């Protein structure tokens, strides 16, 4: 059986047009706004991507990927080459499920947790896309990658809106317990469906404490591998971190659209100043729906 090859090359608009013309008889429909052209020829897919800076990249995936790619760049290389994989910063490349979360340090907006399934055969494709720790990527890149990843990889995602967050906090449930139960649920959703035993979580507290928070939970994902900054070491956590961030950005955009104000991220003085302006327009009750009231910011704002 021939091995699937993956080759990506950067192209300009002129070359993009030539490639589209070359494969126009093999063109297929796609619904991704960052994919401007998609075709399949003799077992090889040809995908042209564009980012918001109007920069183009073409990826060839299939048994004849290198042959097709070298029609356009004689120096093109297979992304699955041994040398490229040896340089990978990821510690485990086997089939795996991983999870991560975002929004815990933001006064405005929800907490978003995601888990993703990544198989060994996906690694080269992820590297060709430039997948990395979401904290190292711009929000523009997160939006570009997020739309691709949610259509290519199995995932589970949960969001905890701030009204619910504040209610749980008032009931004595702390942030780590909330995160633990959300991580367990998204991991469980994938594990029950795909039966993968290789599980990674970006560590946010000690292992014993994590499982203690789940003592009253019926179904628990066990034998988890915890590692701080896991998104830098495991591809499944890297993908999960991007999907979680992508979900958070979507939620924040919806809030900004709803209130017709650009809602800031983080928990800085800038955020406090914005919150005071928000109260003047919409009132304290409306603010309480979209902020984490246990933050020090809240005491500063309502003084």
C-alpha positions as CSV (number, residue, x, y, z in Angstrom):
1,X,0.0,0.0,0.0
2,X,1.4,3.4,-1.0
3,X,2.1,5.8,1.9
4,X,0.1,9.1,2.0
5,X,2.4,12.1,1.4
6,X,1.7,15.6,2.7
7,X,3.4,18.6,1.1
8,X,2.8,22.4,1.7
9,X,4.2,25.3,-0.1
10,X,3.6,29.1,0.1
11,X,2.4,30.6,-3.2
12,X,1.6,34.1,-4.6
13,X,-1.7,35.0,-6.2
14,X,-0.4,34.5,-9.7
15,X,0.7,30.9,-8.9
16,X,-2.6,30.4,-7.1
17,X,-4.5,31.2,-10.3
18,X,-2.3,28.8,-12.3
19,X,-2.8,26.0,-9.9
20,X,-6.6,26.5,-9.9
21,X,-6.6,26.5,-13.7
22,X,-4.5,23.3,-13.8
23,X,-6.9,21.4,-11.5
24,X,-10.2,23.0,-12.4
25,X,-11.6,19.8,-13.9
26,X,-11.0,18.1,-10.6
27,X,-12.5,20.9,-8.4
28,X,-14.9,20.0,-5.6
29,X,-17.1,22.1,-3.4
30,X,-16.0,23.2,0.1
31,X,-17.6,25.4,2.8
32,X,-14.5,26.7,4.6
33,X,-14.0,30.5,4.1
34,X,-10.2,30.0,4.4
35,X,-10.1,27.4,1.7
36,X,-10.3,29.2,-1.7
37,X,-9.9,26.1,-3.8
38,X,-10.2,22.3,-3.3
39,X,-9.7,19.5,-5.8
40,X,-9.0,15.8,-5.9
41,X,-6.9,14.2,-8.6
42,X,-6.0,10.5,-8.7
43,X,-6.0,10.0,-4.9
44,X,-4.3,13.3,-4.1
45,X,-6.2,16.3,-2.7
46,X,-5.1,19.9,-3.6
47,X,-6.2,22.6,-1.1
48,X,-5.4,26.3,-1.4
49,X,-5.7,28.3,1.9
50,X,-5.8,32.1,2.3
51,X,-5.4,34.1,5.5
52,X,-6.7,37.6,6.3
53,X,-3.5,39.1,5.0
54,X,-4.3,37.5,1.6
55,X,-1.3,35.2,1.8
56,X,-1.7,31.8,0.1
57,X,-0.6,28.3,0.8
58,X,-1.3,25.1,-1.1
59,X,-1.3,21.7,0.5
60,X,-1.1,18.4,-1.4
61,X,-2.2,15.3,0.4
62,X,-2.1,11.8,-1.1
63,X,0.0,9.1,-2.8
64,X,1.2,11.5,-5.5
65,X,1.5,14.7,-3.4
66,X,5.2,15.3,-3.9
67,X,5.0,14.7,-7.6
68,X,2.1,17.2,-7.9
69,X,3.8,19.7,-5.6
70,X,7.1,19.7,-7.5
71,X,5.2,20.8,-10.6
72,X,5.0,24.2,-8.8
73,X,8.1,24.1,-6.6
74,X,11.0,21.9,-7.5
75,X,12.3,22.1,-3.9
76,X,9.1,21.0,-2.2
77,X,9.5,18.4,0.5
78,X,7.3,15.8,2.1
79,X,6.1,17.0,5.5
80,X,6.3,13.5,6.9
81,X,10.0,13.2,6.3
82,X,12.0,11.7,9.2
83,X,14.1,14.8,9.7
84,X,11.0,17.0,10.2
85,X,9.5,14.6,12.8
86,X,12.8,14.4,14.7
87,X,12.7,18.1,15.2
88,X,9.1,18.0,16.6
89,X,8.7,19.5,20.1
90,X,5.8,17.1,20.7
91,X,6.7,14.3,23.1
92,X,4.1,11.8,22.1
93,X,2.9,11.2,18.5
94,X,0.6,8.2,19.1
95,X,-3.2,8.3,18.8
96,X,-4.4,10.5,21.7
97,X,-7.1,12.7,23.3
98,X,-6.1,15.9,25.0
99,X,-7.9,18.9,26.6
100,X,-7.2,22.5,27.5
101,X,-9.2,25.6,28.6
102,X,-9.2,29.4,28.2
103,X,-11.0,32.3,29.7
104,X,-10.1,31.7,33.3
105,X,-8.0,35.0,33.5
106,X,-10.6,37.1,31.7
107,X,-13.0,39.3,33.7
108,X,-15.4,39.3,30.8
109,X,-16.5,36.3,28.8
110,X,-17.0,32.6,29.6
111,X,-14.7,29.7,30.4
112,X,-14.2,27.5,27.4
113,X,-12.9,23.9,27.7
114,X,-12.2,21.7,24.7
115,X,-10.9,18.2,24.0
116,X,-9.7,16.8,20.7
117,X,-8.7,13.5,19.2
118,X,-5.5,13.4,17.1
119,X,-4.2,10.3,15.4
120,X,-0.6,9.5,14.5
121,X,-1.4,9.9,10.9
122,X,-2.6,13.5,11.5
123,X,0.8,14.8,12.8
124,X,2.3,15.9,9.6
125,X,-0.9,17.7,8.5
126,X,-1.0,19.6,11.8
127,X,2.7,20.7,11.3
128,X,1.9,21.8,7.8
129,X,-0.9,24.0,9.2
130,X,1.5,25.5,11.7
131,X,-0.5,24.2,14.7
132,X,1.2,25.2,18.0
133,X,0.4,26.3,21.5
134,X,-2.5,28.7,21.2
135,X,-0.8,31.2,23.5
136,X,1.9,31.6,20.9
137,X,-0.6,32.3,18.1
138,X,-2.3,35.5,17.2
139,X,-6.1,35.7,17.5
140,X,-6.2,36.1,13.7
141,X,-4.3,32.8,13.3
142,X,-6.5,31.1,15.9
143,X,-9.6,32.1,13.9
144,X,-8.0,30.7,10.7
145,X,-6.9,27.4,12.3
146,X,-10.0,27.0,14.4
147,X,-12.4,26.9,11.4
148,X,-10.2,24.2,9.8
149,X,-9.6,22.1,12.9
150,X,-13.3,21.8,14.0
151,X,-14.1,20.4,10.5
152,X,-11.1,18.0,10.4
153,X,-10.8,16.6,13.9
154,X,-13.2,15.0,16.4
155,X,-13.7,17.4,19.3
156,X,-15.9,18.2,22.3
157,X,-16.3,21.7,23.7
158,X,-18.1,23.2,26.7
159,X,-18.6,26.8,27.7
160,X,-19.4,28.1,31.2
161,X,-21.2,31.4,30.9
162,X,-20.6,33.9,33.7
163,X,-24.1,33.9,35.1
164,X,-23.7,30.2,35.8
165,X,-20.1,30.7,36.9
166,X,-21.1,33.3,39.5
167,X,-23.9,31.1,40.8
168,X,-21.6,28.1,41.3
169,X,-19.0,30.3,43.0
170,X,-21.6,31.6,45.4
171,X,-22.5,28.0,46.2
172,X,-18.9,27.4,47.3
173,X,-17.6,25.7,44.1
174,X,-14.1,27.1,43.2
175,X,-12.7,27.6,39.8
176,X,-10.5,24.5,39.8
177,X,-13.5,22.3,40.6
178,X,-15.5,23.9,37.8
179,X,-12.6,23.3,35.3
180,X,-12.0,19.8,36.5
181,X,-15.6,18.8,35.9
182,X,-15.6,20.4,32.5
183,X,-12.4,18.7,31.5
184,X,-13.7,15.4,32.6
185,X,-16.9,15.8,30.6
186,X,-15.2,16.7,27.3
187,X,-12.7,14.0,27.6
188,X,-15.4,11.5,28.4
189,X,-17.4,12.5,25.4
190,X,-14.5,11.6,23.1
191,X,-13.2,8.6,25.0
192,X,-16.7,6.9,25.1
193,X,-16.9,7.3,21.3
194,X,-13.4,6.5,20.2
195,X,-12.0,4.4,23.0
196,X,-8.6,6.0,23.0
197,X,-6.6,5.3,26.2
198,X,-3.8,7.9,25.6
199,X,-5.2,10.9,27.5
200,X,-3.4,14.2,28.1
201,X,-4.5,17.3,30.1
202,X,-2.8,20.6,30.4
203,X,-2.1,20.5,34.2
204,X,-3.8,23.2,36.2
205,X,-3.6,21.5,39.7
206,X,-2.2,18.4,41.3
207,X,-3.4,15.0,40.1
208,X,-4.8,13.9,43.5
209,X,-6.8,17.2,43.8
210,X,-8.2,16.8,40.3
211,X,-9.6,13.3,41.1
212,X,-10.8,14.5,44.5
213,X,-13.0,17.1,42.8
214,X,-14.6,14.2,40.8
215,X,-15.4,12.1,43.9
216,X,-19.2,12.7,43.4
217,X,-19.0,12.1,39.6
218,X,-20.3,8.9,38.2
219,X,-18.3,8.6,35.0
220,X,-14.6,9.5,35.3
221,X,-11.8,9.5,32.8
222,X,-8.9,7.9,34.6
223,X,-5.2,7.3,33.9
224,X,-4.7,10.8,32.6
225,X,-1.2,12.1,31.8
226,X,-1.0,15.6,33.3
227,X,1.7,18.1,32.2
228,X,2.1,21.8,32.7
229,X,2.0,23.7,29.4
230,X,0.7,20.4,27.8
231,X,-0.2,22.3,24.7
232,X,3.5,22.6,23.9
233,X,4.1,18.9,24.3
234,X,1.1,17.0,23.0
235,X,-0.6,17.6,19.6
236,X,-4.1,16.7,21.0
237,X,-3.7,19.4,23.7
238,X,-2.4,21.9,21.1
239,X,-5.5,21.3,18.9
240,X,-7.8,21.5,22.0
241,X,-6.2,24.8,23.0
242,X,-6.8,26.3,19.6
243,X,-10.4,25.1,19.5
244,X,-11.0,26.4,23.1
245,X,-9.5,29.8,22.2
246,X,-11.5,29.9,18.9
247,X,-14.7,29.2,20.9
248,X,-13.9,31.9,23.4
249,X,-13.2,34.4,20.6
250,X,-16.5,33.6,19.0
251,X,-18.3,34.2,22.3
252,X,-16.6,37.5,22.9
253,X,-17.4,38.7,19.4
254,X,-21.1,37.9,20.0
255,X,-21.0,39.8,23.3
256,X,-19.4,42.8,21.5
257,X,-22.0,42.7,18.8
258,X,-24.9,42.4,21.3
259,X,-23.8,45.4,23.3
260,X,-22.3,47.3,20.3
261,X,-19.0,47.8,22.3
262,X,-15.6,46.2,21.8
263,X,-15.3,44.2,25.0
264,X,-11.7,43.9,26.1
265,X,-9.8,40.8,27.2
266,X,-7.9,40.1,30.4
267,X,-8.3,41.8,33.8
268,X,-6.3,45.0,33.5
269,X,-7.0,48.7,34.5
270,X,-8.2,49.1,30.9
271,X,-10.8,46.4,31.6
272,X,-12.0,48.2,34.7
273,X,-12.3,51.5,32.8
274,X,-14.3,49.8,30.2
275,X,-16.6,48.2,32.8
276,X,-17.4,51.6,34.3
277,X,-18.4,52.9,30.9
278,X,-20.5,49.7,30.4
279,X,-22.4,50.3,33.6
280,X,-23.2,53.9,32.6
281,X,-24.8,52.5,29.4
282,X,-26.4,49.2,30.5
283,X,-26.4,49.2,34.3
284,X,-24.8,47.0,37.0
285,X,-27.4,44.2,36.5
286,X,-26.4,43.7,32.9
287,X,-22.7,43.8,33.8
288,X,-23.2,41.0,36.3
289,X,-24.4,38.7,33.5
290,X,-21.1,38.8,31.6
291,X,-18.3,39.2,34.3
292,X,-16.7,37.0,36.9
293,X,-17.8,38.7,40.1
294,X,-15.2,37.1,42.3
295,X,-12.4,39.0,40.5
296,X,-10.7,41.9,42.3
297,X,-11.8,44.0,39.3
298,X,-15.4,43.8,40.4
299,X,-14.7,45.3,43.9
300,X,-12.7,48.1,42.3
301,X,-15.5,48.9,39.8
302,X,-18.4,49.0,42.2
303,X,-16.6,51.1,44.9
